[in-house]
Amino acid sequence: MFNVASNYHFVFGDLKINLLLMLIEEYVNGAELQIQRIERTRKLANKSFNDVNNINWNRYRNQHLKIFYDAHFYFICIGQVNKCLETLCKELKKQKIK
């Protein structure tokens, strides 16, 4: 998890840029959490599927749905990071950066 946006609060001095950095950080953290959730659920699904004698198809199906929803939220986070980065690039071109 990242928590570095506040370190650049005084570098830019612009509230809009600072808020964009914080928002980007939150969505990157959200995407990282989703990757961890997907991996955890994927391992559970593989473990339950490998036990051929005791396959619980409803649980297996629910795990795959959970992976789908977690992946969906992951892509939402990545999309929001992309939008924020585009806005940040436009804002930074207006300022002089050493």
C-alpha positions in Angstrom: 0.0 0.0 0.0 1.2 3.4 -0.8 1.0 6.5 1.3 3.3 9.0 -0.3 1.0 11.7 -1.8 1.2 13.7 1.4 5.0 13.9 1.0 4.5 16.1 -2.1 2.0 18.5 -0.6 4.5 21.4 -0.4 6.3 20.6 -3.7 3.5 21.7 -6.0 1.6 24.1 -3.8 -1.5 23.6 -5.8 -4.5 22.1 -4.1 -5.9 20.5 -7.3 -2.6 18.7 -8.0 -2.4 17.5 -4.4 -5.9 16.2 -4.5 -5.3 14.4 -7.8 -2.2 12.8 -6.3 -4.1 11.6 -3.3 -6.9 10.3 -5.5 -4.5 8.4 -7.7 -2.9 6.9 -4.6 -6.3 5.7 -3.3 -7.2 4.0 -6.6 -3.8 2.4 -6.9 -4.2 1.1 -3.3 -7.7 -0.2 -4.3 -6.3 -2.0 -7.3 -3.6 -3.6 -5.2 -6.2 -4.8 -2.7 -8.3 -6.3 -5.6 -5.2 -8.1 -6.9 -4.7 -9.7 -3.5 -8.4 -10.7 -3.2 -8.4 -12.2 -6.7 -5.3 -14.2 -5.9 -6.7 -15.4 -2.6 -10.0 -16.5 -4.2 -8.3 -18.1 -7.1 -6.2 -20.3 -4.8 -9.3 -21.3 -2.9 -11.1 -22.2 -6.1 -8.2 -24.2 -7.4 -7.9 -26.0 -4.0 -11.6 -26.9 -3.9 -11.6 -28.0 -7.6 -8.6 -30.2 -7.1 -10.5 -32.2 -4.5 -12.2 -34.3 -7.1 -14.2 -36.5 -4.7 -15.8 -33.6 -2.8 -16.5 -30.8 -5.4 -19.1 -28.4 -4.2 -20.2 -26.8 -7.5 -22.2 -24.0 -5.8 -19.1 -22.9 -3.8 -16.9 -23.2 -6.8 -19.3 -21.1 -8.9 -19.5 -18.5 -6.2 -15.8 -18.3 -6.0 -15.6 -17.6 -9.7 -18.3 -15.0 -9.5 -16.3 -13.4 -6.7 -13.2 -13.4 -8.9 -15.3 -11.7 -11.7 -16.6 -9.0 -9.4 -13.1 -8.3 -7.9 -11.6 -8.2 -11.4 -14.4 -5.8 -12.4 -13.6 -3.4 -9.5 -9.9 -3.7 -10.3 -10.5 -2.5 -13.8 -12.6 0.4 -12.5 -9.7 1.4 -10.3 -7.3 1.3 -13.2 -9.7 3.3 -15.3 -9.9 6.0 -12.7 -6.1 6.1 -12.3 -5.9 6.6 -16.0 -8.4 9.5 -16.0 -6.6 11.1 -13.0 -3.2 10.8 -14.7 -4.5 12.4 -17.8 -5.9 15.4 -15.7 -2.6 15.5 -13.8 -0.5 15.7 -17.0 -2.7 18.6 -18.2 -2.3 20.4 -15.0 1.5 19.9 -14.8 2.0 21.3 -18.2 0.6 24.6 -17.0 3.3 24.8 -14.3 7.0 25.2 -14.2 8.6 22.1 -12.7 12.3 22.1 -12.0 
